[in-house]
């Protein structure tokens, strides 16, 4: 039985990785990533409206027709959130194992 020797990471490489991590950390403090984009929540709300109303052809947002995008993305979001993937594909727990 062959025993593998410990491999040590050179100090220089560790300092490079550490300095990169610190630069990213402080860069995000100074200029945080934009989290105010509401596109994902709008898409989810439209998909939810489709599920609740049963209107699958014209997307609605707050009761107003939302015709800026084709409904395919909303159909996919609604389908994926309506039931688990295993149930959608008719897998039983025995088949997944």
BELKAUR-V230094 format. One line per field, one symbol per residue. ss: DSSP state (H for helix, E for strand, L for the rest). phi: phi as a letter, one per 30 degrees, with the letter a starting at -180 (. if undefined). Layout:
ss->???
phi->???
This chain:
ss->LLLLLLLLLLHHHHHHHHHHHHHHHHHHHHLLLLLLLLHHHHHHHHHHHHHHHLLLLLLEELLEELLLLLLHHHHHHHHHHHLLHHHHLLLLHHHHL
phi->.ccdddccddddddddddddddddddddddbdddccdcddddddddddddddcidcccdbbhiceccdbddeddddddddcdadddddcidcedddd
